[in-house]
């Protein structure tokens, strides 16, 4: 699985939410919950473990000459609702 993200945005997200887009790649290394965002059908929402805590990430599936990759948009520590949904579905 390939990932892409804006390094400067990754730093800004880390300062704001305590987890970077680079670190958020860990979510995809184990079981995670995924759904399509209701307000933007081209983006997906995943919840999984990152840096020993449950986190959420918004991403897009893109394609280039080498094939499919995940473009990470933003991430944050999972909310109580996301924690509950993860517990019930994974």
C-alpha distances in whole Angstrom, upper triangle without the diagonal:
4,7,10,14,17,18,22,21,19,22,24,22,22,26,26,24,24,20,18,15,14,15,13,10,11,12,9,10,13,14,14,17,16,18,19,21,24,25,23,21,18,17,16,17,15,17,16,17,17,19,21,22,21,19,18,16,16,13,13,11,12,12,13,15,12,10,8,7,8,11,12,16,18,18,21,23,23,26,28,28,24,25,27,25,22,25,26,23,21
4,7,11,14,15,19,18,16,20,22,20,21,24,25,23,23,19,16,13,12,14,13,9,12,13,11,12,15,17,17,19,17,19,19,21,25,25,22,21,18,16,16,17,16,18,17,18,17,19,22,22,21,19,18,15,15,12,12,10,10,10,11,13,10,9,7,5,6,9,10,14,16,17,20,22,23,26,29,29,25,26,29,26,24,27,28,25,23
4,7,11,12,15,14,13,16,18,16,17,21,21,20,20,16,13,10,9,11,10,7,11,12,10,12,15,17,16,18,16,18,18,19,23,23,20,19,16,14,14,15,14,16,16,17,15,18,20,21,19,17,16,12,12,10,10,9,10,11,12,14,12,11,9,6,5,6,7,11,13,14,17,20,21,24,27,26,23,24,27,25,23,26,28,25,23
4,7,9,12,12,11,14,16,15,16,19,20,19,19,16,13,9,9,12,11,10,13,14,13,16,19,20,19,20,18,20,19,19,23,22,19,19,16,14,15,16,16,18,18,19,17,19,22,22,21,18,17,13,12,10,10,10,9,11,11,14,13,13,11,7,6,5,6,9,12,14,17,20,21,25,28,27,24,26,29,27,25,28,30,27,26
4,6,9,8,7,11,12,11,13,16,16,16,17,14,10,7,8,11,11,10,14,15,15,17,20,22,20,21,19,20,19,19,22,21,18,19,16,14,15,15,16,18,18,19,17,18,22,21,20,17,15,12,11,9,10,12,12,14,14,17,16,16,14,10,9,6,5,7,9,11,15,18,20,23,26,26,23,25,28,26,25,28,30,28,26
4,6,5,6,9,10,10,12,14,15,16,17,14,11,8,10,13,13,13,17,18,18,21,23,25,23,24,22,23,22,21,24,22,20,21,18,16,17,18,18,20,21,21,19,20,23,23,22,19,17,14,13,12,13,15,14,16,16,19,19,19,17,14,12,9,8,8,10,13,16,19,21,24,28,28,25,27,30,29,27,31,32,31,29
4,5,5,6,9,10,11,13,14,15,15,13,9,8,8,12,13,13,16,18,19,20,24,25,24,25,24,25,24,23,27,25,23,24,21,19,20,20,20,21,21,21,18,18,22,22,22,19,18,15,16,15,16,18,18,19,19,22,21,21,20,16,14,12,10,11,11,13,16,19,22,24,28,29,26,27,31,30,28,31,33,32,30
4,5,5,6,9,10,11,13,14,15,13,10,10,11,14,15,16,19,20,22,23,26,28,26,27,25,26,25,24,27,25,23,25,23,20,21,21,22,23,23,23,20,20,24,23,23,20,19,17,17,16,18,20,20,22,22,25,24,24,23,19,17,14,13,12,12,14,16,19,22,24,28,29,26,28,31,31,29,32,35,33,32
4,5,5,6,8,10,10,12,13,11,9,8,10,13,13,15,18,18,20,22,24,26,23,24,22,23,22,20,23,21,20,22,20,17,18,18,19,20,21,21,18,19,22,21,21,17,16,13,13,13,15,18,18,21,21,24,24,24,22,18,15,12,10,8,8,11,13,16,19,21,25,26,23,25,28,27,26,29,32,30,29
4,5,5,6,9,10,10,10,8,5,5,7,9,10,11,14,15,17,19,21,23,21,22,21,22,22,21,24,22,21,23,20,17,18,17,17,18,18,18,15,15,19,18,18,15,14,12,13,13,15,18,18,21,22,24,23,23,21,17,14,12,9,9,8,9,11,14,17,20,23,24,22,23,26,26,24,27,30,28,27
4,5,5,6,9,10,10,9,6,8,9,11,12,14,16,18,20,21,24,26,24,25,24,25,25,24,27,25,24,26,24,21,21,20,20,20,20,19,16,16,19,19,19,16,16,15,16,17,19,22,22,25,25,28,27,27,24,21,18,16,13,12,11,11,13,15,19,21,25,26,23,24,28,28,26,29,32,31,29
4,5,5,6,9,9,10,8,10,12,13,14,16,18,19,21,23,25,27,24,25,24,25,24,22,25,23,22,25,23,20,21,19,20,20,21,20,17,17,21,19,19,16,16,14,15,16,19,22,23,25,26,29,28,28,26,22,19,16,13,12,10,11,12,15,18,20,23,24,22,24,27,27,26,29,31,31,30
4,5,5,6,7,7,6,7,10,11,11,14,16,16,18,21,22,23,21,21,20,21,21,19,22,21,20,22,21,18,18,16,16,16,17,17,14,15,18,16,16,13,12,11,12,14,17,20,21,24,25,29,28,27,24,20,17,15,11,10,7,7,8,11,14,16,20,21,19,20,24,23,22,25,28,27,26
4,6,5,5,4,4,8,9,9,10,13,15,15,18,20,21,23,21,22,22,23,24,22,25,24,23,25,24,20,20,18,17,17,17,16,13,12,15,14,15,12,13,12,14,16,19,22,23,26,27,30,29,28,26,22,19,17,13,12,10,9,9,11,14,17,20,22,19,20,24,24,22,25,28,27,26
4,6,6,8,8,11,13,13,14,17,18,19,22,23,25,26,24,25,25,26,26,24,27,25,25,28,26,23,23,21,21,20,20,19,16,15,18,16,17,15,16,15,17,19,22,25,26,29,30,33,32,32,29,25,22,20,16,15,12,11,11,12,16,18,21,23,21,22,26,26,25,27,30,30,29
4,6,8,9,12,14,14,14,18,19,19,22,24,25,26,23,23,23,24,24,22,24,23,23,25,24,21,21,19,19,18,19,18,16,16,18,16,16,14,14,14,15,18,21,24,26,29,30,34,33,32,29,25,22,19,16,14,11,10,9,10,14,15,18,20,19,20,23,24,23,25,28,28,27
4,6,8,10,13,12,11,15,16,16,19,21,21,22,19,20,20,21,22,20,22,22,22,24,23,20,19,16,16,15,15,15,13,13,15,12,12,10,11,11,13,16,20,23,25,28,30,33,32,30,27,24,20,18,15,13,9,7,5,7,10,12,15,17,15,16,20,20,19,22,24,24,24
4,7,10,12,10,11,14,14,15,18,19,20,22,20,21,21,23,24,22,25,25,25,27,26,22,21,18,17,16,15,14,11,10,12,11,12,10,12,13,15,18,21,24,26,29,30,33,32,31,28,24,21,19,16,15,12,9,7,8,11,14,17,19,17,17,21,22,20,22,25,25,24
4,7,8,6,7,10,11,12,15,16,17,19,17,18,19,21,22,21,24,24,23,25,23,19,18,16,14,13,13,11,8,8,11,10,11,8,10,10,13,15,18,21,23,26,27,30,28,27,24,21,17,16,13,13,10,7,6,8,11,14,17,19,16,16,20,20,19,21,24,23,22
4,5,5,6,9,11,12,14,16,18,20,18,19,19,21,21,20,24,23,22,24,22,18,17,16,15,15,14,13,10,10,14,13,13,11,11,10,12,13,17,19,20,23,24,27,25,24,22,18,15,13,10,11,8,7,8,11,14,17,20,21,19,19,23,23,21,23,26,25,23
4,5,5,7,10,10,12,14,16,18,16,17,17,18,19,18,22,21,20,21,18,15,15,13,13,13,13,13,10,12,15,14,14,11,10,8,10,10,13,15,16,19,20,23,22,21,18,14,11,10,6,8,7,6,9,12,14,17,21,21,18,19,23,22,20,23,25,24,22
4,5,6,8,10,12,13,16,18,17,19,18,21,21,21,25,25,23,23,21,18,17,16,15,15,14,13,10,11,15,15,15,13,13,11,13,12,15,16,17,19,20,23,20,20,18,14,12,11,9,11,10,10,12,14,17,20,23,24,21,21,25,24,22,24,27,25,23
4,5,6,8,11,11,14,16,15,17,18,20,21,21,25,25,24,25,22,19,18,16,14,13,12,10,7,7,11,11,12,10,12,11,13,14,17,18,20,22,23,25,23,23,20,16,14,14,11,13,11,9,11,12,14,18,21,22,19,19,22,22,19,22,25,23,21
4,5,6,8,10,12,14,12,14,14,16,18,18,21,22,20,21,19,16,14,12,10,10,9,8,6,8,11,11,10,8,8,7,10,11,14,15,17,20,22,24,22,21,18,15,12,11,8,10,9,7,9,10,12,15,18,19,16,16,19,19,16,19,22,20,18
4,5,6,7,10,13,11,14,14,17,18,19,22,23,21,21,19,16,14,13,11,11,10,10,8,10,13,13,13,11,11,9,11,11,13,14,16,18,19,22,19,18,15,12,9,10,8,11,11,10,12,14,15,19,21,21,18,18,21,20,17,20,22,20,18
4,5,5,8,10,10,13,14,18,19,20,24,25,24,24,22,19,16,14,11,11,8,7,5,8,10,11,11,10,11,11,14,13,16,17,19,21,23,25,22,21,18,15,13,14,12,15,14,12,13,13,14,18,20,21,17,17,20,19,16,18,21,19,16
4,6,6,8,7,9,11,14,16,17,21,22,21,21,19,16,13,11,8,7,5,5,5,9,10,10,9,8,8,8,11,12,15,15,18,21,23,25,23,21,18,15,12,14,11,14,13,10,12,12,12,15,17,18,14,14,17,15,12,15,17,15,13
4,6,7,7,10,10,14,16,17,21,23,21,20,18,16,13,12,9,9,7,9,9,12,14,14,12,11,11,10,12,11,14,13,16,18,20,22,20,18,15,12,10,13,11,14,14,13,15,15,15,18,20,20,16,16,19,17,14,17,18,16,13
4,7,8,12,13,17,19,21,25,26,25,24,22,20,17,15,12,12,9,9,9,12,13,14,13,13,14,13,16,15,17,17,19,21,22,24,21,20,17,15,13,16,15,18,18,16,17,17,17,21,22,22,18,18,20,19,16,17,20,17,14
4,6,10,12,16,19,21,24,26,25,24,23,20,17,15,12,11,8,8,10,12,12,13,12,13,14,14,17,17,19,18,21,23,25,27,24,22,19,17,16,18,17,20,19,17,18,17,16,19,20,20,17,16,18,16,13,14,16,14,11
4,7,10,13,17,19,22,25,24,22,22,19,16,14,10,9,7,8,11,15,14,14,12,12,13,14,16,16,19,18,22,24,26,28,26,23,20,18,17,19,18,20,19,17,18,17,15,18,19,18,14,14,15,13,10,11,13,10,7
4,6,10,13,15,19,21,20,19,19,16,12,10,7,6,5,8,11,14,14,13,10,10,10,11,13,13,16,16,20,22,25,27,25,22,19,17,15,17,15,17,16,14,15,14,12,15,16,15,11,11,13,11,8,10,12,9,7
4,7,11,13,15,18,18,17,17,14,10,8,5,5,7,10,13,17,16,14,11,11,9,10,12,13,15,16,19,22,25,28,26,23,20,18,15,17,16,17,16,14,15,14,12,14,15,13,9,10,11,8,6,10,10,7,7
4,7,9,12,15,14,13,13,11,7,6,4,7,9,13,15,19,19,17,13,12,10,9,10,10,12,13,16,19,23,26,24,21,17,16,13,15,14,15,15,14,15,15,13,15,16,14,11,13,14,10,9,13,13,10,10
4,6,9,12,11,10,11,9,6,5,7,9,12,16,18,22,22,20,16,14,11,11,10,11,12,13,16,19,23,26,25,22,18,17,14,15,15,15,15,15,16,17,14,15,17,14,11,14,15,11,11,15,14,12,13
4,6,9,8,6,8,6,4,6,9,12,15,19,20,24,24,22,19,16,13,12,9,10,10,11,15,18,21,25,24,21,17,16,14,14,14,14,15,15,17,18,16,17,19,16,14,17,18,14,15,18,18,15,16
4,6,5,6,8,6,5,6,10,12,16,19,20,24,25,22,19,16,12,11,8,10,10,13,16,19,23,26,26,23,19,18,15,15,14,12,13,14,15,17,15,16,18,15,13,17,18,15,16,19,19,17,19
4,6,6,9,9,9,10,13,15,19,23,24,27,28,25,21,19,15,15,12,13,13,16,19,22,25,29,29,26,22,21,19,18,17,16,16,17,18,20,18,17,19,16,15,19,19,16,18,21,20,19,21
4,6,9,9,10,11,15,17,21,24,25,28,29,26,23,20,16,15,12,13,13,16,18,22,25,29,29,26,23,22,19,18,17,15,15,17,18,20,19,18,20,18,17,21,21,19,20,24,23,22,24
4,5,6,8,10,14,17,21,24,24,27,29,26,23,20,16,14,11,11,10,13,15,18,21,25,25,23,19,18,16,15,14,12,14,16,18,21,19,20,22,20,18,22,23,20,21,25,24,22,24
4,5,8,10,14,17,20,24,25,28,29,27,24,21,17,15,12,11,10,11,13,16,20,23,24,21,17,17,15,15,15,14,16,18,20,22,21,21,24,21,19,22,23,20,21,24,24,21,23
4,7,10,13,17,20,23,23,27,28,26,23,20,17,14,10,9,6,8,10,13,16,20,20,17,14,14,12,11,12,12,14,16,19,22,21,22,25,22,20,23,25,22,22,25,25,23,23
4,7,10,14,17,20,20,23,25,23,20,17,13,10,7,6,5,8,10,14,17,21,21,18,14,13,10,10,10,9,11,13,16,18,17,19,21,19,17,20,22,19,19,22,23,20,21
4,7,10,13,16,17,21,22,20,17,14,10,8,6,5,6,8,12,15,19,22,21,18,15,13,10,10,10,10,11,12,14,16,15,16,19,17,14,17,18,15,15,19,19,17,17
4,7,10,14,15,18,19,16,13,10,7,6,5,7,9,11,15,18,21,25,24,21,17,15,12,12,10,10,10,9,11,13,11,13,15,13,10,13,15,12,12,16,16,14,15
4,7,10,11,15,16,14,10,8,6,5,7,8,11,12,16,19,22,25,24,21,17,15,12,13,11,11,11,9,11,12,10,12,15,13,10,12,14,11,10,13,14,12,12
4,7,9,13,13,10,7,6,4,7,9,11,14,16,19,23,25,28,27,24,20,18,15,16,13,14,12,10,10,9,7,10,12,11,7,8,11,9,7,10,12,11,10
4,7,10,10,8,5,6,7,8,12,13,16,18,21,24,26,29,27,24,21,18,15,17,14,16,14,11,11,10,9,12,13,13,10,9,12,11,8,10,13,11,9
4,7,6,5,5,6,9,11,14,16,19,20,23,26,28,30,28,26,23,20,17,18,16,17,15,12,11,10,9,13,14,15,12,11,14,14,10,12,15,14,12
4,5,5,6,6,9,10,14,15,19,20,23,25,27,29,27,26,23,19,17,17,14,16,14,10,10,9,10,14,16,17,14,13,17,17,14,15,19,18,15
4,6,8,9,12,13,17,18,22,23,26,28,29,32,29,28,26,22,19,20,17,18,16,12,12,10,12,16,18,20,17,15,19,19,16,18,21,21,18
4,7,9,13,15,19,20,24,25,28,30,32,35,32,31,28,25,22,22,19,21,18,15,13,11,12,15,16,18,16,13,17,18,15,15,19,19,16
4,6,10,13,17,19,22,24,27,30,32,35,32,31,28,24,21,22,18,19,16,12,10,7,8,11,12,15,12,10,14,15,12,13,17,17,15
4,7,10,14,16,20,22,25,28,30,33,31,29,26,23,19,20,17,17,14,11,9,6,6,9,10,12,9,7,11,11,9,10,14,14,12
4,7,10,13,17,19,22,25,27,30,29,27,23,20,17,17,13,14,11,7,6,4,4,8,11,12,9,9,12,12,10,13,16,15,14
4,7,10,14,16,19,22,25,28,27,25,21,18,14,14,11,11,8,5,5,6,5,8,11,11,8,9,13,12,10,14,16,15,14
4,6,10,13,16,19,21,25,23,21,18,15,11,10,7,7,6,4,7,9,9,12,15,14,11,13,16,15,13,17,18,17,16
4,7,10,13,17,20,23,22,20,16,14,10,9,6,5,5,6,9,12,12,14,17,16,13,16,18,16,15,19,20,18,18
4,7,9,13,16,19,18,16,13,10,6,5,4,5,7,9,12,15,15,17,21,19,16,19,21,19,18,21,22,20,19
4,6,10,13,17,16,14,10,8,6,5,7,7,10,13,16,19,19,21,24,22,19,22,24,21,20,24,25,22,22
4,7,10,14,13,10,7,6,5,6,9,11,14,16,19,22,21,24,26,25,21,24,26,23,21,25,26,22,22
4,7,11,11,8,6,5,6,7,10,12,16,18,22,24,24,27,30,28,25,27,29,26,25,29,29,26,26
4,7,8,5,4,6,9,10,13,15,19,21,25,28,28,30,33,32,28,31,32,30,28,32,32,29,28
4,5,5,7,8,11,11,15,17,21,23,27,30,30,33,36,35,31,33,36,33,31,35,35,32,31
4,6,9,11,14,15,19,21,24,27,30,33,34,36,39,38,35,37,39,36,34,38,38,35,33
4,7,9,12,14,17,20,24,25,29,32,32,35,38,37,33,35,37,34,32,35,36,33,31
4,7,10,13,16,19,22,24,27,30,30,33,35,34,31,32,34,31,29,33,33,30,28
4,7,10,13,16,19,21,24,26,26,29,32,30,27,29,31,28,26,29,30,26,25
4,6,10,13,16,17,21,23,23,26,29,28,24,26,28,26,24,27,28,25,24
4,6,9,12,13,17,19,20,23,26,24,21,23,25,23,21,24,25,23,21
4,6,10,12,16,19,19,22,25,24,21,23,26,24,22,26,27,24,23
4,6,8,12,15,16,19,22,22,18,20,23,21,20,23,25,23,22
4,7,11,14,15,18,21,21,18,20,23,21,20,24,25,24,23
4,7,11,12,14,18,18,15,18,21,19,19,22,24,22,22
4,7,9,11,15,15,13,14,18,17,16,19,21,20,19
4,6,9,12,13,11,12,16,16,15,17,20,20,19
4,7,10,11,9,10,13,14,13,15,18,18,17
4,7,8,6,6,10,10,10,12,14,15,15
4,5,5,6,9,10,10,12,14,15,16
4,5,5,6,9,10,11,12,14,15
4,5,5,6,9,10,11,12,14
4,5,5,6,9,10,11,12
4,6,5,6,9,10,10
4,5,5,6,9,10
4,5,5,6,8
4,5,5,6
4,6,6
4,6
4
